[in-house]
Amino acid sequence: MCVKEVMVQNQVGLHARPATFFIQKANEFKSSIWVEKEERRVNAKSLLGVLSLGIVGGTMIDIIADGSDEQEAVDSLVALVESGFAE
């Protein structure tokens, strides 16, 4: 299992468009992937789950992956979040 904490950089957070990019990236990996915010964990491959966390800019989240490509999955998703989703 691989876990990394990252701060959401873009001002509006993970609203519909960035969340869609995030989910598309998560679905490129075989590993099970979760996003955790304040003890609440959701499937990173679920749009409804990710949106339900209400993640806004400046929020710290954990990206957790478990599987054959877990390290690559976490690194890739952390890079996407740190890029601010090109907004």
Summary of the structure (lengths in Angstrom):
residues: 87
radius of gyration: 11.2
end to end distance: 30.3
largest distance: 32.9
contacts: 264
relative contact order: 0.32
helix: 38%
strand: 26%
